[in-house]
Each structure stands twice: as C-alpha cells, then as structure tokens.
C-alpha cells in the first residue's frame, strides 16, 4: 500500500541546484528586459510618429484672403478627453465639428490642434490634414467631425485650454 505524503522537494542536491539556478537566471533576465523596455520608453524622443504631409498648393497664413476665408470655417463643440497612459503620460483626444460657411467647396483642409498653458505657450500640438484624407470634399454648409490625438503629455504640465485652428485650405476649382 502506497501512502500519499503531500508534495515533496527534490531530495537529491545534484538535481535541486541546477533548477534553482535556472529559475534565478530566468527571473534576472526578465527583470533586465523589463528595465530595458522601461528605459527605452522613458528616453524616447518626442518625434511624432503621426507626422503627416502638409497640404500643398493651399491658402496659408500670410496669403491674400486667408484670414477672410478662415473666419468662415466654424469650429464648433471643441472637446478634449484626457486618458492616462503607462509611464505617467497623458493623451488628449480633441474632437470638434468643423463647418464650411465659405460658400465654396473645400477640397483641402489642414487643422492644428494644440494644448496651451496659462501663458499661451504650446504644451503639445499636432497638425493634421483632414480633407482629402478623411473625406474628399466639404460642400458649402456641410460639417465634418474631426479628431486630433495629442500624446506624450506630462500629466503635471499646465494645461489651460485647447485650441483648434485652420492652418491651410484649398478650394475646388470646378
């Protein structure tokens, strides 16, 4: 008759030590790998991986009629939603409704989203082409929902207000 006496340790020392050393080596390797990944994430440069091409051949600040048309592109319902990311940084998703009140069909629209501090200095910003990348054209009186994601923001930074502005526009010539 065999009696069960519960779990038993490996009694032979020549079998026990290699297993303990292997477990210690694997644990140390995982700790070093985790520390390396953390270091790489913390020292990452602020190069924006979401860099998009600028809108070519468009009306831009300083050109004739830019400010006049810019006033007729309404940015409504601007909202920013913060989300905490690992390593104590924030991401802010800015959403708004952009309405074309210019009386002309827009075939290209570039927007700049920014978070400003209390001194009106930029904490984080991003420029994005929304037309023609998200939809082909924006008819007169028509509106489009836009979203700009700003990432890697220090959660202790001074975030006073959001800004969403038109930085370039191109009209349909037809």
Helices and strands as residue ranges (DSSP letters): H 13-42, E 59-60, H 66-70, E 73-85, G 86-88, E 89-100, E 106-116, E 122-131, E 143-154, E 161-171
